[in-house]
């Protein structure tokens, strides 16, 4: 009887040790799963944040300037609407539109509206700032600037094809 009693006690002790060992393994496995999940979430967060960034390219600025010059404004001259390029010339000559508005005022408001709609400026945006300068025969006709200049800038220069004129647009990202 004594042997069977000791044997039963030994079995109980062995079972308790096996249960503790199994519990320790399960806790270790759970910790590993939690660590892997946290690492996965960190990588996922980094991947999603970096994909939102866009960089303004020089060819985008060049294309924008070319399209901008061809944009038709609401300024009429001789019963036809003037393009931005024609309005630059009218502004330098002191012309007025048929509705008695100054060509320079129309040019300024038109360019300001177009640029503000196209180049959205802000800290969370790809464009941190921009600067647009229009020169005609060495004289600055118009200058628009918004935001902050940064080390990263993409710009373009376009000759106007009228009386030695140039338009410069620089976008800061």
Secondary structure, 3 states (H helix, E strand, C coil): CHHHHHHHHHHHHHHHHHHHHHHHHHHHHHHHHHHHHHHHHHHHHHHHHHHCCCCCCHHHHHHHHHHHHHCEEEEEECCEEEEHHHHHHHHHCCCECCCCCEHHHHHHHHHHHHHHHHCCECCCCCECEEEEEEEECCEEEEEEEEECCCCCEEEEEEECCCCCEEEEEEEEC
